[in-house]
Amino acid sequence: MSNINNKQIDSLRILMEAELAKLVTKTRDEMNPELKTNYIDIDGDVADDEAVADTIVDTDNAIIGLHLQKARDLNAALDRIQSGVYGVCIDCSDDIGFERLSAYPTAKRCIKCQSLHEKMFASNPTPSM
């Protein structure tokens, strides 16, 4: 366990659980066709209806994808709390620090290791296995 105390962890857990609940609602709303704006309502004189519809679908899918990734990150952080390893860097096992976790509660690396990770994978965003 890192050197952050239980009160700090509890406050971050509560924030993450609230954020996760919001994401579930947002994602459900994004997927609800009854809440969607019809693309004809956006511009009644659309020259290429199919292109506009494709753009709207692509944008909706991207937004849902972002929501799902954030939900995965939040769930992983909550799992680390349950496992007793929250606040411990996955690369060097040093403490992540409450300041960093306050700014980015799902952080799994300390600033030093995250910086190194970003430099290593900047040109190749998906590490090869």
Secondary structure, DSSP 8 states (H G I E B T S, - for coil): --SS-HHHHHHHHHHHHHHHHHHHHHHHHHH-GGGS--HHHH-TT-S-HHHHHHHHHHHHHHHHHHHHHHHHHHHHHHHHHHHT-TTB-TTT--B--HHHHHH-TT--S-HHHHHHHHHHTSS-SS---
